[in-house]
Amino acid sequence: MAIIIPKCLGVSGLFRIFAAMKVLLLLCLMLAGCASGEFHSILPEDVQLKTGDVVFRRGGGLTSRAVLMADAKGEYSHIGIVVDSAGQKMIVHAVPGEPDFEGDEDRVKMDRPEHFFSTEFTIIGEICRPKDSLIAARAAEVAIRQYWKGVLFDHDYDDRDSTKMYCTELIAYAFRQAGHEIIGSERHHVSLPIVRADCIFPSDIHSSDFLESILMFH
């Protein structure tokens, strides 16, 4: 097919058109790559997760950056706990903005470890193991019950009310119900346009003496 170029454009105009077409083509290729959803898990294939393991991740998105800005001592922006679901290791976590279907509410979710540590959400991950395996197993049972109950995400970030939960609240609550206070009573005041609350940060749990780091990966 012949391309007819109006004479009035001249050589400089022709170059501008080709430059614009090149930029448009690059944008289309970038958008196609994003839409393809070619994500992969950064979780090492040979890792052996145990029930009650506490898992951490840090993403590259705006939400992760906002958490890290508030949690100046932290390396991670999200947290979950490994549970046993019909003999399969899964991760229970309370998370906003990750719907499984259209209209899905922000809630406590249960995901495959490979999905939790997908590059869609994660650039760095870590697995920490409680020092008491019995308490860890009980905490996992508490967490999975919150999933089956359909507990919604707590956008007020109020850990005094367990009818809704945010990510770190879920973990602290699970271990408390299992018989161990994994963190102290200190809370961090956050004052942002979208939220004003006294929160538990991921670093509060990550620094707990009750947890031992097993593996870091990226």
Summary of the structure (lengths in Angstrom):
residues: 218
radius of gyration: 22.6
end to end distance: 48.8
largest distance: 82.1
contacts: 634
relative contact order: 0.17
helix: 34%
strand: 25%
